[in-house]
Structure formats: structure tokens, C-alpha cells
């Protein structure tokens, strides 16, 4: 029960960090006692080394995504639009390289994707069978 209470408190912490823009609080808000330690020990031995690499390289947060095996890292940029930030303001490449290096050392295959936040949320980009009918046309875009 104590671990469940801890995780719920971290959820509140993380939501507050997102709401206030205090990126430095992400790490504490992403701490977990319910599923990450057990999965790291039993199945995903790459989790702790990859999270350590992300944090050592300057990530604001790192965690096991869903049930795994994906390890996600959150980085922050400087100010303004993502595309106009100076390279020195962003550490996403540094974090990606650090995590890739550790994954290679552990013989863990994978890919790195660098994305950015969006206001759109989840969207359907394709469907089989297609959603379009003579009444509604799905354009696949956002």
C-alpha cells in the first residue's frame, strides 16, 4: 500500500511540474515504486542503465514507457519555438547519444526518436479498412 501511495503522490508532483513549467521537478515526479523496479529486475535489465545515462546527460525525466521495453527520456530546450532554439539550448541529441551508447554496450537493439510536444493529441494517420465513406472523407492529416 505504501508504494501505491508513493506513486500517487508522484503523479500529483508530476502534474504540478507540468502545470507550473518547473522542468527540474520532472525527475521526482517520474519516480516509481510499483512497476519499474520489478520489471527492471525481472525483464528489462537495460532500464536502470538507460535511465542513468539519460539523467547523466541532462534529461529532465526518464521512465519505462507503459509495460516496456521502451525507455523514454524528457529533455528541455531553451526558450521559444523548438525550431528556433539554439543548439546549445537543447540537450536532446546529447541524451539520445548517451542512451544509444549504453544500449549498444548492453547489446540492446532499438531506435531513438526525438519528438516535440503537440497540442493536437493522438490522431489516426491511417486505418485498414479506411474510415472514408461516400459521406465522410478522412484525409489522414491534422
C-alpha positions as CSV (number, residue, x, y, z in Angstrom):
1,X,0.0,0.0,0.0
2,X,2.8,2.4,0.8
3,X,4.2,2.0,-2.8
4,X,0.8,2.8,-4.3
5,X,0.5,6.0,-2.1
6,X,4.0,6.9,-3.1
7,X,3.2,6.6,-6.8
8,X,0.0,8.6,-6.5
9,X,2.0,11.4,-4.8
10,X,4.5,11.3,-7.7
11,X,1.6,11.7,-10.1
12,X,0.4,14.8,-8.3
13,X,4.0,16.1,-8.2
14,X,4.5,15.5,-12.0
15,X,1.2,17.2,-12.9
16,X,2.2,20.2,-10.8
17,X,5.6,20.3,-12.5
18,X,3.8,20.2,-15.9
19,X,1.3,22.9,-14.8
20,X,3.9,25.2,-13.4
21,X,6.6,24.6,-16.1
22,X,9.1,23.5,-13.5
23,X,11.0,21.0,-15.6
24,X,13.5,20.5,-12.8
25,X,10.7,18.7,-10.9
26,X,10.1,16.1,-13.6
27,X,12.6,13.6,-12.3
28,X,11.0,13.4,-8.9
29,X,7.5,13.3,-10.4
30,X,8.5,10.3,-12.6
31,X,9.9,8.2,-9.8
32,X,8.1,4.8,-9.5
33,X,7.9,2.0,-6.9
34,X,5.1,-0.1,-8.4
35,X,6.2,-1.4,-11.8
36,X,9.6,-0.1,-12.8
37,X,11.8,-1.8,-10.1
38,X,10.2,-5.2,-10.6
39,X,10.3,-5.0,-14.4
40,X,13.9,-3.8,-14.4
41,X,15.0,-6.7,-12.3
42,X,12.9,-9.4,-14.0
43,X,12.7,-8.5,-17.7
44,X,14.2,-5.1,-18.7
45,X,17.7,-5.1,-17.2
46,X,18.5,-2.2,-19.6
47,X,16.1,0.1,-17.8
48,X,18.2,1.4,-15.0
49,X,21.4,1.9,-17.0
50,X,19.5,3.7,-19.8
51,X,17.7,6.0,-17.3
52,X,21.0,6.7,-15.6
53,X,22.6,7.6,-18.9
54,X,19.6,9.9,-19.7
55,X,19.9,11.7,-16.4
56,X,23.7,11.9,-16.5
57,X,23.4,13.6,-20.0
58,X,20.9,16.1,-18.6
59,X,17.4,14.7,-19.2
60,X,14.7,16.2,-17.1
61,X,13.0,12.8,-16.7
62,X,13.2,9.2,-17.8
63,X,10.9,6.2,-17.3
64,X,9.7,2.9,-18.6
65,X,7.0,3.6,-21.2
66,X,3.9,1.5,-20.5
67,X,4.8,-2.1,-19.8
68,X,8.1,-1.7,-21.7
69,X,10.6,-2.3,-23.2
70,X,10.7,1.4,-24.4
71,X,12.6,3.8,-22.2
72,X,11.6,7.4,-22.6
73,X,13.5,10.5,-21.7
74,X,12.2,14.0,-21.5
75,X,14.5,16.9,-22.3
76,X,14.0,20.6,-22.2
77,X,15.1,23.3,-24.6
78,X,15.7,26.9,-24.1
79,X,13.1,29.4,-24.8
80,X,10.8,30.0,-27.7
81,X,9.8,27.7,-30.5
82,X,11.6,24.3,-30.8
83,X,12.9,25.0,-34.3
84,X,14.4,28.4,-33.4
85,X,16.2,27.3,-30.3
86,X,20.0,27.5,-30.5
87,X,21.7,24.1,-30.4
88,X,23.3,25.0,-27.1
89,X,19.9,25.5,-25.5
90,X,18.8,21.9,-26.2
91,X,20.2,18.7,-24.9
92,X,18.1,16.2,-26.7
93,X,20.9,15.0,-29.0
94,X,23.3,14.6,-26.0
95,X,20.7,12.5,-24.2
96,X,20.0,10.4,-27.3
97,X,23.7,9.7,-27.8
98,X,24.2,8.8,-24.2
99,X,21.3,6.4,-24.2
100,X,22.3,4.9,-27.5
101,X,25.9,4.3,-26.3
102,X,24.6,2.4,-23.2
103,X,22.1,0.4,-25.2
104,X,24.9,-0.7,-27.6
105,X,27.2,-1.6,-24.7
106,X,24.3,-3.8,-23.3
107,X,23.6,-5.3,-26.8
108,X,20.0,-3.9,-26.6
109,X,18.7,-3.1,-30.1
110,X,16.5,-0.1,-30.7
111,X,15.9,3.2,-32.2
112,X,15.9,6.8,-30.9
113,X,13.1,9.1,-31.8
114,X,13.3,12.8,-31.0
115,X,9.9,14.4,-30.9
116,X,8.3,17.5,-29.5
117,X,5.1,18.3,-27.7
118,X,1.9,18.9,-29.6
119,X,-1.4,20.5,-28.7
120,X,-3.2,18.1,-31.1
121,X,-3.0,14.9,-29.0
122,X,-3.4,11.4,-30.6
123,X,-4.5,11.3,-34.2
124,X,-5.2,8.5,-36.6
125,X,-2.9,8.6,-39.6
126,X,-4.1,5.5,-41.4
127,X,-6.6,2.8,-41.0
128,X,-7.4,-0.5,-42.7
129,X,-10.1,-0.7,-43.6
130,X,-10.2,3.1,-44.3
131,X,-12.6,5.4,-42.5
132,X,-13.6,7.2,-45.6
133,X,-17.1,6.6,-47.0
134,X,-19.2,8.4,-49.5
135,X,-20.5,10.5,-46.6
136,X,-17.2,11.3,-44.8
137,X,-13.7,11.6,-46.1
138,X,-10.8,11.0,-43.8
139,X,-7.8,13.0,-45.0
140,X,-5.2,11.4,-42.7
141,X,-3.8,14.8,-41.7
142,X,-4.0,17.0,-38.6
